[in-house]
């Protein structure tokens, strides 16, 4: 039975988001909280311009990368981990800004 917790991007809190340097298993678990029914832009990839993307778009990229590396049966290479870390930091910033009154 799949018991992973799905978190809507609208209700995502800073406490839900790992640090950029967290272990891969922690980041991987966060990636799987993405609700795949959320609307996202087309043609998104790990090489997209992150700053202009929505939280949902960024989480979609993380979800796809998690699934890709799960399929490979290994952790991402250093360059991909750095990009994933960058995305996590941008998500953290966007969530903090969104929650500021």
Secondary structure, 3 states (H helix, E strand, C coil): CCCCCCCCCCCCCHHHCCCCCCCHHHHHHHHCCCCCCCCCCCCCCCCCCHHHCCHHHHHHHHHHHHHHHHHHCCCCCHHHHHHHHHHHHHHHHHHHHHHCC
